């Protein structure tokens, strides 16, 4: 009876645990040396980008698109019908008040004037005949009266003489009234003859001609427009502002605009009027805002497109930082941090919101602008003065210190827009503050520093 041999134990069974332990050790050593490059070597500034506090100008504006129109213009039309015989001007002609612009064929109106004058001469000749008849009636009445006193005539003859006198007087009055009527008709015919010569009602420039020489004009149906004369020395900017921004505007505030091909030149003016009746285009409600601008060199022309900026707040030569570097705490967060509510200046219902959010929400910005009673009308400040004198607000930034560490710094900001914020206190020119994640970094990148900056509600 043979027995089965016992199974043989592998000779290298002890190697597998050794290899696993060695692999874990290699990974641990590699992770130790790779940690600084992957996770910033404990540097809180790693993975962040920084912005330098600089000086410059800052504006909080409402933007809109508008068109240019002459402030004073008149459409010159025809008051009489007829063929347009001659146009004496062309587009671009500079004319004076009372200057001849065009002529309508006056043949018909001249004949009417001649006929009215002839009729008037006829009536005046009849007037002399009636006056002589009146004189004869007066003489006959005096004669009959004298004869009656001597009882040399009859009562009937005296009555006939009296009636003849009254009839001559009435006939004379009727003829005089007819003469006045004909004189009035003559004045109307002479006016129509004068209307055949179309004169400029104002001094200005001919900006358009809608009629053609030789065209027949019919004033019985409508008043045909021949041309337009405009004064181009002062232009009106008609701007359409959305309903979300119109509440931020105020009559008298400063505005400026640029034009295509204007090489960035700014034309300044002050808001004159906001029309209460809107225009609705594709369910978009727009309000017309108008202001005038001087045009002494005639560089501004009719129907030019203008990019308009209404200045809500502005400051000149002030410290500024990007809005992305700010963190503005809400009122609830300030209360939790123990900051007395009275120490935080209030600018209106939107004081709790971050400036960037307020800019993205025009209605919130409009409420803030309306509640700020310190807005001035259209002044251009210099040397750091604000246009609307905005009340300061508190915010925090992450300041990069000399030892490459970050410090949470409380600052005071003033004028803000969607891009920049004015620094009133807390920072100096040249300081660097964190403004976001660096290129290539992700929001999930782990760093041992503070939370990346940004507006916080």
C-alpha positions as CSV (number, residue, x, y, z in Angstrom):
1,X,0.0,0.0,0.0
2,X,1.5,3.2,-1.2
3,X,0.9,6.6,0.4
4,X,0.4,9.9,-1.4
5,X,3.2,12.3,-1.0
6,X,2.5,15.4,1.1
7,X,2.1,18.8,-0.9
8,X,5.1,20.9,-1.2
9,X,5.1,24.5,0.4
10,X,6.1,27.3,-2.0
11,X,9.6,28.4,-1.3
12,X,8.8,32.2,-2.0
13,X,5.6,32.7,-0.1
14,X,7.2,35.2,2.3
15,X,8.0,37.6,-0.5
16,X,4.5,38.9,-1.1
17,X,4.0,40.7,2.2
18,X,7.5,42.2,1.9
19,X,6.6,43.7,-1.5
20,X,3.4,45.2,-0.3
21,X,5.1,46.9,2.7
22,X,7.9,48.2,0.3
23,X,5.3,49.6,-2.1
24,X,3.5,51.5,0.7
25,X,6.8,52.9,1.9
26,X,7.7,54.1,-1.6
27,X,4.3,55.8,-2.0
28,X,4.6,57.4,1.4
29,X,8.1,58.8,0.6
30,X,6.9,60.0,-2.8
31,X,3.9,61.7,-1.3
32,X,6.0,63.4,1.3
33,X,8.2,65.0,-1.4
34,X,5.4,65.7,-3.8
35,X,3.2,67.4,-1.1
36,X,4.8,70.8,-1.4
37,X,4.4,71.0,-5.2
38,X,0.8,69.6,-5.1
39,X,-0.5,71.5,-2.2
40,X,1.5,74.7,-2.0
41,X,4.1,73.7,0.6
42,X,1.7,75.1,3.2
43,X,1.7,78.5,1.4
44,X,-1.8,80.1,1.7
45,X,-1.0,82.3,-1.3
46,X,-0.6,79.3,-3.6
47,X,-3.4,78.9,-6.2
48,X,-4.5,82.5,-5.9
49,X,-4.0,85.5,-8.2
50,X,-3.4,89.0,-6.9
51,X,-4.3,92.5,-7.9
52,X,-2.3,95.6,-7.0
53,X,-4.0,98.6,-5.4
54,X,-3.6,101.4,-8.0
55,X,-4.7,105.0,-8.5
56,X,-7.2,105.9,-11.2
57,X,-10.6,107.3,-12.1
58,X,-13.8,105.3,-11.3
59,X,-17.3,105.9,-12.5
60,X,-20.6,104.3,-11.7
61,X,-22.7,104.9,-14.8
62,X,-26.0,103.8,-16.5
63,X,-25.3,103.1,-20.2
64,X,-27.8,103.4,-23.0
65,X,-27.9,104.0,-26.8
66,X,-29.3,107.1,-28.3
67,X,-29.5,109.1,-31.5
68,X,-28.7,112.8,-32.3
69,X,-31.3,115.2,-33.5
70,X,-31.2,119.0,-33.9
71,X,-32.7,120.7,-30.9
72,X,-34.4,123.4,-33.1
73,X,-35.7,122.5,-36.5
74,X,-38.8,123.1,-38.7
75,X,-40.3,121.2,-41.6
76,X,-41.0,123.7,-44.3
77,X,-44.2,122.9,-46.3
78,X,-46.4,124.5,-48.9
79,X,-49.5,126.4,-48.0
80,X,-50.9,126.6,-51.6
81,X,-51.2,124.1,-54.3
82,X,-49.4,124.1,-57.6
83,X,-46.3,123.0,-59.4
84,X,-43.0,123.4,-57.6
85,X,-41.3,125.6,-60.1
86,X,-37.9,126.2,-58.5
87,X,-35.9,125.0,-55.5
88,X,-33.2,127.5,-54.7
89,X,-31.3,125.5,-52.0
90,X,-29.8,122.1,-51.6
91,X,-29.0,119.8,-48.7
92,X,-26.3,121.4,-46.6
93,X,-27.1,124.9,-47.6
94,X,-26.9,127.5,-44.8
95,X,-29.8,129.9,-44.9
96,X,-31.0,132.9,-43.0
97,X,-34.4,133.7,-41.7
98,X,-36.6,135.0,-44.6
99,X,-34.4,133.7,-47.4
100,X,-36.1,132.4,-50.5
101,X,-36.1,128.6,-50.5
102,X,-38.5,127.6,-53.3
103,X,-41.1,128.9,-55.6
104,X,-44.5,127.5,-56.7
105,X,-46.0,128.5,-60.0
106,X,-47.9,131.8,-59.2
107,X,-50.0,132.1,-62.4
108,X,-53.3,131.2,-60.8
109,X,-52.8,133.3,-57.7
110,X,-51.6,136.3,-59.7
111,X,-54.7,136.2,-61.8
112,X,-56.9,136.0,-58.7
113,X,-55.2,139.1,-57.3
114,X,-55.6,141.0,-60.6
115,X,-59.3,140.1,-60.7
116,X,-59.9,141.1,-57.1
117,X,-58.1,144.4,-57.6
118,X,-60.3,145.1,-60.7
119,X,-63.4,144.3,-58.9
120,X,-62.4,146.6,-56.1
121,X,-61.8,149.5,-58.5
122,X,-65.3,148.9,-59.9
123,X,-66.9,149.1,-56.5
124,X,-65.0,152.2,-55.6
125,X,-66.3,153.8,-58.8
126,X,-69.8,152.8,-57.8
127,X,-69.2,154.3,-54.4
128,X,-68.6,157.7,-56.0
129,X,-72.0,157.4,-57.9
130,X,-73.8,156.4,-54.6
131,X,-72.2,159.4,-52.8
132,X,-73.5,161.7,-55.5
133,X,-77.0,160.2,-55.3
134,X,-76.9,160.7,-51.6
135,X,-76.0,164.3,-52.1
136,X,-78.9,164.8,-54.6
137,X,-81.3,163.2,-52.1
138,X,-80.2,165.6,-49.4
139,X,-80.7,168.6,-51.7
140,X,-84.1,167.5,-52.7
141,X,-85.1,167.0,-49.1
142,X,-84.0,170.5,-48.2
143,X,-85.9,171.9,-51.2
144,X,-89.1,170.1,-50.3
145,X,-88.7,171.2,-46.6
146,X,-88.5,174.8,-47.7
147,X,-91.5,174.5,-50.0
148,X,-93.5,172.9,-47.3
149,X,-92.7,175.8,-45.0
150,X,-94.3,178.2,-47.6
151,X,-97.1,175.7,-48.3
152,X,-95.9,175.4,-51.9
153,X,-95.6,171.6,-52.0
154,X,-97.5,168.6,-50.9
155,X,-96.8,166.4,-47.9
156,X,-96.4,163.4,-50.2
157,X,-93.5,165.1,-52.1
158,X,-91.8,165.8,-48.8
159,X,-92.2,162.2,-47.7
160,X,-90.8,160.9,-51.0
161,X,-87.7,163.2,-50.6
162,X,-87.2,161.9,-47.1
163,X,-87.4,158.2,-48.2
164,X,-85.1,158.9,-51.1
165,X,-82.5,160.2,-48.8
166,X,-82.7,157.2,-46.5
167,X,-82.5,154.8,-49.4
168,X,-79.4,156.6,-50.7
169,X,-77.7,156.4,-47.3
170,X,-78.5,152.6,-47.0
171,X,-77.2,151.9,-50.5
172,X,-74.0,153.8,-49.7
173,X,-73.5,151.8,-46.6
174,X,-74.1,148.5,-48.4
175,X,-71.6,149.4,-51.1
176,X,-69.0,150.4,-48.5
177,X,-69.5,147.0,-46.8
178,X,-69.1,145.2,-50.2
179,X,-65.9,147.2,-50.7
180,X,-64.5,146.0,-47.3
181,X,-65.4,142.4,-48.2
182,X,-63.6,142.7,-51.5
183,X,-60.6,144.2,-49.8
184,X,-60.5,141.2,-47.4
185,X,-60.6,138.8,-50.4
186,X,-57.9,140.7,-52.1
187,X,-55.7,140.4,-49.0
188,X,-56.3,136.6,-49.0
189,X,-55.4,136.4,-52.7
190,X,-52.3,138.5,-52.2
191,X,-51.3,136.2,-49.2
192,X,-51.7,133.1,-51.4
193,X,-49.6,134.8,-54.0
194,X,-46.9,135.4,-51.4
195,X,-47.1,131.8,-50.2
196,X,-46.0,130.8,-53.7
197,X,-42.6,132.1,-52.6
198,X,-41.5,129.8,-49.8
199,X,-39.2,131.6,-47.3
200,X,-37.1,130.2,-44.5
201,X,-38.8,130.6,-41.1
202,X,-35.5,130.4,-39.2
203,X,-31.8,130.6,-39.7
204,X,-30.1,127.2,-40.0
205,X,-29.0,124.4,-42.3
206,X,-31.1,122.6,-44.9
207,X,-30.8,119.0,-43.7
208,X,-33.3,117.3,-46.0
209,X,-35.3,117.9,-49.2
210,X,-38.3,115.6,-49.7
211,X,-39.9,117.3,-52.7
212,X,-38.7,117.5,-56.3
213,X,-38.6,120.4,-58.7
214,X,-41.5,120.2,-61.1
215,X,-43.6,118.2,-58.6
216,X,-47.2,119.2,-58.2
217,X,-48.2,119.9,-54.6
218,X,-51.8,119.4,-53.4
219,X,-52.5,121.2,-50.2
220,X,-56.2,120.2,-50.2
221,X,-55.5,116.7,-48.9
222,X,-52.4,117.4,-46.6
223,X,-49.7,119.9,-46.0
224,X,-46.8,118.6,-48.2
225,X,-43.3,119.0,-46.7
226,X,-40.7,120.3,-49.1
227,X,-37.6,120.4,-46.9
228,X,-36.3,120.7,-43.3
229,X,-34.3,123.5,-41.9
230,X,-32.4,122.9,-38.6
231,X,-30.1,124.7,-36.3
232,X,-27.1,122.4,-35.9
233,X,-25.3,124.5,-33.3
234,X,-27.1,122.6,-30.5
235,X,-28.0,118.9,-30.8
236,X,-30.4,116.9,-28.7
237,X,-29.4,113.4,-27.6
238,X,-32.5,111.2,-27.5
239,X,-31.6,108.1,-25.4
240,X,-33.7,105.1,-24.6
241,X,-33.2,103.8,-21.1
242,X,-34.5,100.5,-19.8
243,X,-37.1,100.5,-17.0
244,X,-34.6,98.8,-14.7
245,X,-32.2,101.8,-14.9
246,X,-34.5,104.8,-15.4
247,X,-35.2,105.1,-11.7
248,X,-31.5,105.7,-11.2
249,X,-31.6,108.8,-13.4
250,X,-32.2,112.3,-12.1
251,X,-32.9,115.5,-14.1
252,X,-29.8,117.7,-13.9
253,X,-27.3,114.8,-13.6
254,X,-24.2,114.8,-15.8
255,X,-24.0,112.6,-18.9
256,X,-21.6,112.2,-21.8
257,X,-21.6,110.2,-25.0
258,X,-19.3,109.0,-27.7
259,X,-19.9,108.4,-31.4
260,X,-18.7,105.9,-33.9
261,X,-15.6,107.3,-35.5
262,X,-15.3,109.9,-32.8
263,X,-12.0,108.4,-31.6
264,X,-13.2,108.3,-28.1
265,X,-14.0,112.0,-27.8
266,X,-16.6,112.7,-25.1
267,X,-19.4,115.3,-25.4
268,X,-20.8,116.3,-22.1
269,X,-24.3,117.6,-21.1
270,X,-26.9,117.5,-18.3
271,X,-30.0,115.4,-18.3
272,X,-32.9,117.8,-19.3
273,X,-36.0,115.6,-19.3
274,X,-37.2,112.0,-18.8
275,X,-40.4,111.4,-20.8
276,X,-43.0,109.6,-18.7
277,X,-44.6,107.7,-21.6
278,X,-42.5,104.7,-22.6
279,X,-42.0,102.9,-25.9
280,X,-42.4,99.1,-25.9
281,X,-40.3,97.2,-28.4
282,X,-40.5,93.4,-28.3
283,X,-41.9,93.5,-24.8
284,X,-39.0,95.7,-23.7
285,X,-40.1,98.9,-21.9
286,X,-37.8,101.9,-22.8
287,X,-38.0,105.5,-21.6
288,X,-36.7,108.5,-23.5
289,X,-34.1,110.6,-21.7
290,X,-33.1,113.8,-23.5
291,X,-30.2,116.2,-23.0
292,X,-28.6,118.9,-25.2
293,X,-25.0,119.4,-26.2
294,X,-23.3,122.2,-28.0
295,X,-22.0,121.6,-31.5
296,X,-20.0,124.6,-32.5
297,X,-17.8,122.8,-35.0
298,X,-20.7,120.9,-36.6
299,X,-19.0,117.6,-36.0
300,X,-22.2,116.1,-34.7
301,X,-24.7,115.3,-37.4
302,X,-28.3,114.2,-37.5
303,X,-29.2,110.6,-36.8
304,X,-25.7,109.8,-35.5
305,X,-25.6,106.9,-33.0
306,X,-24.4,107.8,-29.5
307,X,-23.2,105.5,-26.7
308,X,-24.5,107.4,-23.7
309,X,-23.3,107.2,-20.1
310,X,-25.3,108.8,-17.3
311,X,-22.9,109.4,-14.3
312,X,-24.4,108.1,-11.0
313,X,-21.2,108.4,-9.0
314,X,-17.6,109.1,-9.9
315,X,-14.2,109.8,-8.3
316,X,-11.0,111.1,-9.7
317,X,-7.4,109.9,-8.9
318,X,-8.4,107.5,-6.1
319,X,-7.2,104.1,-4.9
320,X,-9.1,101.3,-6.4
321,X,-9.2,97.5,-6.5
322,X,-11.1,94.9,-8.5
323,X,-14.6,94.0,-7.2
324,X,-13.6,90.4,-7.2
325,X,-11.2,91.1,-4.4
326,X,-13.9,92.3,-2.0
327,X,-16.0,90.4,0.5
328,X,-18.9,92.4,1.8
329,X,-20.6,90.9,4.9
330,X,-24.3,91.0,5.2
331,X,-26.1,92.7,8.1
332,X,-26.8,89.3,9.7
333,X,-23.1,88.4,9.5
334,X,-22.1,91.7,11.1
335,X,-24.6,91.2,13.9
336,X,-23.2,87.7,14.6
337,X,-19.7,89.1,14.6
338,X,-20.7,91.5,17.4
339,X,-20.3,94.7,15.3
340,X,-22.7,97.3,16.4
341,X,-25.2,98.1,13.7
342,X,-24.8,101.8,14.3
343,X,-21.1,101.6,13.2
344,X,-22.1,100.5,9.7
345,X,-23.1,103.3,7.4
346,X,-26.4,102.6,5.6
347,X,-26.9,103.6,2.0
348,X,-30.4,102.1,1.5
349,X,-32.1,98.7,1.1
350,X,-29.2,97.3,-0.9
351,X,-26.6,98.0,1.8
352,X,-26.4,94.4,2.7
353,X,-25.7,93.2,-0.8
354,X,-22.2,93.1,-2.3
355,X,-21.4,95.8,-4.8
356,X,-21.0,93.4,-7.6
357,X,-24.4,91.9,-6.9
358,X,-25.9,95.3,-6.7
359,X,-24.5,96.2,-10.1
360,X,-25.9,93.0,-11.6
361,X,-29.3,93.9,-10.2
362,X,-30.1,97.3,-11.6
363,X,-33.4,97.6,-9.6
364,X,-31.5,97.1,-6.4
365,X,-29.0,99.7,-7.5
366,X,-31.8,102.0,-8.4
367,X,-33.3,101.8,-5.0
368,X,-29.9,102.5,-3.5
369,X,-29.5,105.6,-5.7
370,X,-33.0,106.8,-5.0
371,X,-32.5,106.5,-1.2
372,X,-29.3,108.4,-1.3
373,X,-30.4,111.9,-0.9
374,X,-26.9,113.3,-1.2
375,X,-26.7,113.0,-5.0
376,X,-25.6,116.1,-6.7
377,X,-26.7,117.2,-10.2
378,X,-24.0,116.6,-12.8
379,X,-20.9,117.9,-11.2
380,X,-17.5,116.5,-12.3
381,X,-15.4,116.2,-9.2
382,X,-11.6,116.1,-9.1
383,X,-9.0,115.1,-6.6
384,X,-11.0,112.2,-5.2
385,X,-14.4,113.9,-4.7
386,X,-17.4,111.8,-5.4
387,X,-20.2,112.9,-7.8
388,X,-23.0,111.6,-5.5
389,X,-21.1,111.6,-2.2
390,X,-21.8,107.9,-1.5
391,X,-21.7,106.9,2.1
392,X,-18.7,104.6,2.9
393,X,-19.3,100.9,3.3
394,X,-17.2,98.2,5.0
395,X,-15.6,95.3,3.3
396,X,-12.8,92.8,3.8
397,X,-9.9,91.7,1.5
398,X,-7.1,89.2,1.8
399,X,-3.8,91.2,1.8
400,X,-0.6,89.6,0.7
401,X,2.0,90.4,3.4
402,X,5.8,90.6,2.9
403,X,6.3,87.1,4.3
404,X,4.0,85.7,1.6
405,X,1.2,85.1,4.0
406,X,-2.4,86.4,3.8
407,X,-4.0,88.8,6.2
408,X,-7.7,89.4,6.5
409,X,-7.9,93.2,6.2
410,X,-11.0,95.4,6.9
411,X,-11.3,98.3,4.5
412,X,-13.8,101.1,3.7
413,X,-15.0,101.5,0.1
414,X,-16.8,104.3,-1.7
415,X,-17.8,104.5,-5.3
416,X,-18.2,101.1,-7.0
417,X,-19.1,99.8,-10.4
418,X,-19.2,96.3,-11.9
419,X,-15.4,96.2,-12.2
420,X,-13.7,98.5,-9.7
421,X,-14.2,99.8,-6.2
422,X,-12.8,102.9,-4.6
423,X,-10.7,102.3,-1.5
424,X,-11.3,105.1,1.2
425,X,-9.2,103.5,3.9
426,X,-7.4,100.3,4.9
427,X,-5.0,99.9,2.0
428,X,-2.2,101.8,0.4
429,X,-1.1,102.2,-3.1
430,X,1.0,99.2,-4.2
431,X,-0.6,96.7,-1.8
432,X,-1.5,93.3,-3.3
433,X,-4.8,91.7,-2.5
434,X,-6.2,88.3,-3.6
435,X,-8.7,88.7,-6.4
436,X,-9.5,85.1,-7.3
437,X,-8.0,81.7,-8.2
438,X,-4.9,81.6,-10.3
439,X,-4.9,80.3,-13.9
440,X,-5.0,76.5,-13.8
441,X,-6.3,76.3,-10.3
442,X,-9.7,74.9,-9.6
443,X,-12.2,75.6,-6.9
444,X,-11.5,72.2,-5.5
445,X,-7.8,72.9,-5.1
446,X,-6.9,72.5,-1.4
447,X,-4.8,75.2,0.3
448,X,-4.0,75.8,3.9
449,X,-5.0,79.5,3.6
450,X,-8.2,81.5,3.9
451,X,-11.2,81.0,1.5
452,X,-10.6,82.6,-1.9
453,X,-12.1,86.2,-2.0
454,X,-15.2,87.3,-3.7
455,X,-18.4,89.2,-3.0
456,X,-20.3,87.4,-0.2
457,X,-23.9,88.1,0.8
